[in-house]
């Protein structure tokens, strides 16, 4: 259950289509991310999907997809695919924030809402630069590149203790919405490859 709630902070599905349109001018990256964080603070339910490429110690999840809501005390349901030795296992999950076995740090409410981990991650983005425009889930979005300091990343996902390279996709139309995230986590040493996590959030309400 812990591994499931951890993934609620990183969600991905359908990717972008085509090459980004880099013809500007574009809104400032910091303004886009700030506006997306502000609108995401009021989101109470979302369909999420995420994929992990690489191995993050203590985080065996490969893919996850489902629905999460702050209503009814906070619940999340869906399916997960986790690394299991040399293979992997798929299974359904049904998480309720009120379950005694679920640590407070991994509640749905720890990730969604105005004080949740996803908004804190957006608030922590630095050096934001708008790179271009492309379609995400069939709608135009602006792609913003940036970084997230290790202290912010660790506060959202405990196994991370390094600065992150991120790309944030924000809806091209108003109100600005946080629609997709790509994260690169540097390896603990030069002999390993970085871990990459992609996520997207749809059906936001």
C-alpha positions as CSV (number, residue, x, y, z in Angstrom):
1,X,0.0,0.0,0.0
2,X,2.9,2.3,0.7
3,X,4.3,1.9,-2.8
4,X,0.9,2.8,-4.2
5,X,0.5,6.0,-2.3
6,X,4.0,7.0,-3.1
7,X,3.1,6.9,-6.8
8,X,0.1,9.1,-6.3
9,X,2.8,11.9,-6.4
10,X,4.0,10.9,-9.9
11,X,1.4,10.2,-12.5
12,X,1.7,9.5,-16.3
13,X,-0.3,8.3,-19.3
14,X,-0.7,9.3,-22.9
15,X,2.3,11.3,-24.1
16,X,2.7,14.2,-26.4
17,X,2.3,14.1,-30.1
18,X,4.7,15.4,-32.7
19,X,7.6,17.8,-32.3
20,X,7.1,20.9,-30.1
21,X,6.4,24.2,-31.8
22,X,9.3,26.4,-30.6
23,X,8.1,29.6,-32.3
24,X,7.5,32.2,-29.7
25,X,7.0,34.4,-28.0
26,X,5.7,32.3,-25.1
27,X,4.5,33.2,-21.6
28,X,7.3,33.1,-19.0
29,X,7.9,29.7,-17.6
30,X,7.7,30.8,-14.0
31,X,4.4,32.5,-14.6
32,X,3.0,29.3,-16.2
33,X,4.1,27.0,-13.4
34,X,2.9,29.4,-10.7
35,X,-0.6,29.7,-12.4
36,X,-0.7,25.9,-12.8
37,X,0.1,25.4,-9.1
38,X,-2.6,27.8,-8.1
39,X,-5.3,26.1,-10.1
40,X,-4.2,22.6,-9.1
41,X,-4.6,23.6,-5.4
42,X,-8.4,23.4,-5.9
43,X,-8.4,20.0,-7.7
44,X,-10.2,17.4,-5.6
45,X,-10.3,14.4,-7.9
46,X,-8.2,13.2,-10.8
47,X,-7.5,10.2,-13.1
48,X,-3.8,9.4,-13.0
49,X,-1.3,7.2,-14.8
50,X,2.4,7.0,-14.3
51,X,5.4,5.1,-15.5
52,X,8.9,4.6,-14.1
53,X,12.0,3.9,-16.2
54,X,14.9,2.7,-14.0
55,X,15.3,1.5,-10.5
56,X,14.8,3.8,-7.5
57,X,15.7,2.0,-4.2
58,X,12.6,1.4,-2.1
59,X,10.3,2.3,-5.0
60,X,9.6,-0.9,-7.1
61,X,6.7,0.5,-9.1
62,X,6.8,0.3,-12.9
63,X,3.4,1.5,-13.9
64,X,0.2,2.7,-12.1
65,X,-3.2,4.0,-13.3
66,X,-6.3,4.8,-11.5
67,X,-8.5,7.5,-9.9
68,X,-7.9,9.5,-6.7
69,X,-10.3,11.8,-4.8
70,X,-10.2,13.8,-1.6
71,X,-13.9,13.1,-1.2
72,X,-15.2,10.5,1.3
73,X,-12.0,11.0,3.4
74,X,-9.6,10.4,0.5
75,X,-9.6,7.3,-1.7
76,X,-7.7,5.9,-4.7
77,X,-8.4,2.9,-6.8
78,X,-6.8,1.4,-9.9
79,X,-4.1,-1.1,-11.0
80,X,-0.4,-1.3,-10.4
81,X,2.6,-3.1,-11.9
82,X,5.5,-3.6,-9.5
83,X,9.0,-5.1,-9.9
84,X,9.1,-8.5,-8.2
85,X,12.6,-10.0,-8.3
86,X,13.5,-10.7,-11.9
87,X,9.8,-10.3,-13.0
88,X,6.9,-8.1,-12.2
89,X,3.4,-8.4,-10.7
90,X,0.2,-6.6,-11.6
91,X,-2.6,-6.2,-9.1
92,X,-5.6,-4.0,-8.3
93,X,-5.6,-1.6,-5.4
94,X,-8.1,0.2,-3.3
95,X,-6.6,2.8,-0.8
96,X,-8.6,4.7,1.9
97,X,-6.9,7.4,3.9
98,X,-8.6,6.2,7.0
99,X,-7.0,2.8,6.9
100,X,-4.9,2.2,10.0
101,X,-2.2,0.5,7.9
102,X,-1.6,3.5,5.7
103,X,0.9,6.0,7.1
104,X,-0.2,9.6,7.3
105,X,2.6,10.7,4.9
106,X,1.1,8.5,2.2
107,X,-2.5,9.5,2.3
108,X,-4.2,10.8,-0.8
109,X,-4.6,14.0,1.0
110,X,-0.8,14.2,1.3
111,X,-0.6,14.6,-2.5
112,X,-3.8,16.3,-3.6
113,X,-5.1,19.6,-2.3
114,X,-3.6,23.0,-1.5
115,X,-0.9,21.6,0.7
116,X,-0.3,18.3,-1.2
117,X,2.9,17.1,-2.5
118,X,2.1,17.7,-6.2
119,X,1.5,21.4,-5.5
120,X,4.6,21.6,-3.4
121,X,6.6,20.1,-6.2
122,X,5.2,22.8,-8.6
123,X,5.9,25.5,-6.1
124,X,9.5,24.3,-5.9
125,X,10.3,24.6,-9.6
126,X,13.3,26.9,-10.2
127,X,15.0,28.2,-13.4
128,X,11.7,27.7,-15.3
129,X,11.9,28.3,-19.0
130,X,9.2,27.8,-21.6
131,X,10.4,25.5,-24.4
132,X,7.5,25.3,-26.8
133,X,4.0,24.2,-27.5
134,X,2.7,20.6,-28.2
135,X,-0.4,18.5,-27.8
136,X,-1.0,16.5,-24.6
137,X,-4.0,14.2,-24.6
138,X,-5.3,16.0,-27.6
139,X,-5.1,19.5,-26.3
140,X,-2.4,22.2,-26.8
141,X,0.0,22.7,-23.9
142,X,3.1,24.7,-23.1
143,X,6.2,22.7,-22.0
144,X,8.3,24.3,-19.3
145,X,11.8,23.0,-18.3
146,X,13.2,23.6,-14.8
147,X,14.7,22.1,-11.7
148,X,13.4,21.1,-8.3
149,X,15.8,21.4,-5.3
150,X,16.6,18.2,-3.4
151,X,15.0,19.5,-0.2
152,X,11.7,20.0,-1.9
153,X,11.9,16.6,-3.8
154,X,12.8,14.7,-0.6
155,X,9.8,16.3,1.2
156,X,7.5,14.9,-1.5
157,X,9.1,11.5,-2.1
158,X,11.5,10.3,0.7
159,X,13.8,8.1,-1.4
160,X,14.9,11.2,-3.5
161,X,17.8,13.2,-2.1
162,X,19.1,15.0,-5.2
163,X,18.1,17.9,-7.3
164,X,15.6,17.0,-10.1
165,X,15.5,17.9,-13.7
166,X,11.8,18.4,-14.6
167,X,9.5,19.3,-17.5
168,X,6.0,20.5,-16.7
169,X,3.2,20.7,-19.2
170,X,0.7,23.5,-18.6
171,X,-2.5,23.9,-20.6
172,X,-2.3,26.6,-23.3
173,X,-5.7,27.9,-22.4
174,X,-6.9,29.7,-19.3
175,X,-7.2,28.7,-16.6
176,X,-3.8,27.2,-16.7
177,X,-3.8,23.5,-15.7
178,X,-1.0,21.2,-14.7
179,X,-1.4,18.3,-17.2
180,X,1.8,16.3,-17.3
181,X,5.2,15.9,-15.6
182,X,8.5,14.4,-16.5
183,X,11.1,13.9,-13.9
184,X,14.8,12.8,-14.1
185,X,16.4,11.6,-10.9
186,X,20.2,11.5,-11.1
187,X,21.9,8.1,-10.2
188,X,23.6,7.6,-6.9
189,X,26.9,7.0,-8.7
190,X,28.2,7.3,-12.3
191,X,27.9,3.6,-12.9
192,X,24.1,3.7,-12.9
193,X,21.5,5.3,-15.3
194,X,19.2,8.1,-14.1
195,X,15.6,7.2,-13.2
196,X,12.9,8.8,-15.2
197,X,9.3,9.2,-14.2
198,X,6.5,10.4,-16.5
199,X,3.1,11.3,-15.3
200,X,-0.1,13.0,-16.4
201,X,-3.4,14.0,-14.8
202,X,-6.7,14.0,-16.6
203,X,-10.4,14.4,-15.7
204,X,-9.5,16.9,-13.0
205,X,-12.4,18.2,-11.0
